[in-house]
Amino acid sequence: MKFTRTAKANWKGSGMEGKGLVSTQSTTLNDTQYSFKSRFEEGVGTNPEELIGAAHSGCFTMKLSFVLTDAGYVPENLDTTAKVTFEDGLITLIQLELNAKVPNISNEEFQALAINAKENCPISKLLNAEISLVANLV
């Protein structure tokens, strides 16, 4: 399977004073604002790190669903948070925190499958940052 998805950004002005808009092909983001303040302070709008966290948590969670299904389990609920750390001009760490309800699976097998999903989701493979995982079977 091969496909292409599109997103775009527009920026006007200097790095600190300017403003930008980001949009996605699906229009889930449609001229959504971002700025220095939304990235480095607490301004209104989104930022690249938040969007990477959304992409990574979504990709990992879906990959885990496929991995669990392939192993014969049907997850009732997978809830993942991605904490993206920006430090000295680099994204240095992404901490994935997963709470999962998966009937009839041992914690040992669940941990192995969660690690498999972390290592093999396309976004994990794309990123050049440390990726940690805390996976809780609830």
SULNOR-V860404 format. One record per backbone hydrogen bond with DSSP energy under -0.5 kcal/mol. NH is the residue of the N-H (numbers start at 1). CO is the residue of the C=O. If there is no record, write none. Layout:
NH|CO + NH|CO
This chain:
8|23 + 10|21 + 12|19 + 18|14 + 19|12 + 20|34 + 21|10 + 22|32 + 23|8 + 24|29 + 25|6 + 27|24 + 30|28 + 32|22 + 34|20 + 35|46 + 36|18 + 39|35 + 40|36 + 41|36 + 41|37 + 43|37 + 46|33 + 51|47 + 52|48 + 53|49 + 54|50 + 55|51 + 56|52 + 57|53 + 58|54 + 59|55 + 60|56 + 61|57 + 62|58 + 63|59 + 64|60 + 65|61 + 66|62 + 67|63 + 68|64 + 69|65 + 70|66 + 71|67 + 72|69 + 73|68 + 75|73 + 76|101 + 77|101 + 79|99 + 80|78 + 81|97 + 83|81 + 83|95 + 84|82 + 85|83 + 85|93 + 86|84 + 87|85 + 87|90 + 90|87 + 92|85 + 92|90 + 93|85 + 94|130 + 95|83 + 96|94 + 96|132 + 97|81 + 97|95 + 98|96 + 98|134 + 99|79 + 100|136 + 101|77 + 102|100 + 103|74 + 105|102 + 110|106 + 111|107 + 112|108 + 113|109 + 114|110 + 115|111 + 116|112 + 117|113 + 118|114 + 119|115 + 120|116 + 121|117 + 125|121 + 126|122 + 127|123 + 129|127 + 130|92 + 132|94 + 134|96 + 135|133 + 136|98 + 136|134 + 137|135 + 138|100 + 138|136
